[in-house]
Amino acid sequence: MGIRLPGIVHAKAILRRSLISPSAPTANVPKGHFAVYVGEAQKKRFIVPISYLSHPSFQDLLGQAEEEFGFHHPMGGLTIPCKEDQFLDLTSRLSG
C-alpha cells in the first residue's frame, strides 16, 4: 500500500513535458536540478533543486504556469508567470 502524492506526480509530468525538448540547453543544469524562466517582460533563467517540487508553494507556481502556458513554454524550458522578486523570496524560504 503506497502513499499517493498527486501534486508531485502532476508537477513531474509538467516538467517532463516542458523540459524534454531537443533545443533546450540541458548541459548547464546539474543533476538533481531543473531550469525555470521567471519574470514578466524580461525572463531570467534560474536553476532550482528538484526537491522544490514537493513544496505546496512551488506546486502553486507550477499550476499557474500550466494555466497560463499549458505545456507550450516559449523559452524552451519551464516558464513561471510571476515577478522575479516573488520567485526569489519563495526560493529563499524553501532553501532555508
MONOR-V84086 format. One line per field, one symbol per residue. phi: phi as a letter, one per 20 degrees, with the letter a starting at -180 (. if undefined). Layout:
phi = ???
This chain:
phi = .deecffffffffffffeeebfeffdfedfgncbecdcpeededecdcffgffeegfffffffffffedmdddfenbfddebfgffffffffffed
